[in-house]
Amino acid sequence: MINGNRQDKQGEKDLKKRTKEFAHRCVKLSLALPETDLGKHIRRQLIRCSTSVASNYRAACIAQSRADFASKLSIVIEEADESCFWMEFIIEERLLNEGQVVALLKEGRELTAIFVKSRKTTKDRSSEFAAED
């Protein structure tokens, strides 16, 4: 992590855990999808993008620079948003009961918002440092 204070490290640890739990929950949701062509397609897509959220966040945490961190967070944001897309699609196509999906969709949206804010903060801090030079 670029900024090494204690609060940031705890937040990083919490988000690592939260993104991994999100991936596990999405995998379980995916496995509940019907064995149709559409169900199988969405299963693969949701598993791929939700696990990417967790793995790419871990990669962001060991970024070599603020720019690298922001870049990796952009990937996390895209994958989290795609996870939300597939969950919305599951609901719209009535592949599963909405009640099975809604809490996980809410978590995906919250994670997306957290990472968007984090990327903005990182970019704002980077421009502050550049202005000081």
N, C-alpha and C positions, 0 to 999 in steps of 0.2 A: 504494500500500500504506500502511496506517495506521502501522505501526511501521517506521521507516526504517533499521534497522541493516543492516550488510553481510551478515550471515548470512541474515537474512530476505529480502533482495533476491536472494541466490543461490538460496535455496529457492524463491522465487517464480518465478525464471527456469527452474529445473529442473522445477517443476510445470507451468508453461506449456508447456514442451517435451513433458513426459510426457503431458499431457492431449491435446495435439494429435496426438501419435503414437498414443495410444489411439483417437482419432477416426479417423485414417487406417486403422488396423488393423481397426476395426469396419466401416468402409466396404468394405474389401477382403473381409472375411468376409461381409458382406451380399451382395456381388455374386456370391458363390459359392453362394448359396441357390438352390434349384430355382425354375423359372419356373411355379410353381403359384400359385393364389390365396393360399394361406397363405404361401408363400415370398415373394411380392411384398409382402404385408402386413407381414411381419416385417422385410423389407428396409427399407421406408420407416420403420418405427418405430425400428429400431436405428440407422439413419443419423441420424434426427432427434435422438434422445436422446443418442447418443454425441458428435455434433458440438456439441450443447448443453453438454455437460460442459466442453469446451475453451473455447467462446465465453463462457459464463457465468463461468468461472474468471477469464478475462481481465477481464471486467467487475468482478468482485470485487476484483481487484488495483488498480483505480482508484476504489474506493469512497470516498465523501466522509466517512464516519464508521465507527466500529466497528459500530454497529447496522446500517448499510447493508452493510458487509462480511459480517456474520453472516447477514443476510437473503439476500444473493446466494449465499453458501456453501450455504444451505439448498436453493436451486435446483440448485446443482451436485450436492449429495448426492442429491436426488430423481432427477436425470437419470442419475447414475452407477448408482444402484440399479436404475433402470428398464433400463438397458443390461444389467446383470447378469441381470435377469428374462428379457429376450429371449434372451440366450445360453443360460440354463438351459432355456428353452422349446425352443430349437433342438435341444439335446441330448435332451431328453425326447421330442420328436416325431421324433427321428432324421432330421432334415432334413440334417444334416451329420455326419460322423464326429466323435465326441467329442474325438479328438486334435486336430482342427482348431480347437476352441473353448476347450479347458480352460485354456491359458496366458493367453488374452485375458480369460477369465472371472476368473481369479486376479488379473490386473492391475486389472480393474474393481472387484473386492472390496477390493483394497489401496487404490486411489484413494478409494473410499467411506470406508474406515476413516480415512485421512489427513484427509479433509475433515470428517468427524464430529469428530475430535479437535481439529482447527483451530478449528471453530466453538465447541466447548466451551471451549477456551482463550481465545478472543476474548470469549465471554460472561463467563467467570470474571474476566478482566482488566477488563472493563467494570464489573462489580459492585464490584471492588476500587477503581476510580477513583471510582465513585459514593459509596462508603463514606467516602472521604477528604474529600469535599466538605462 
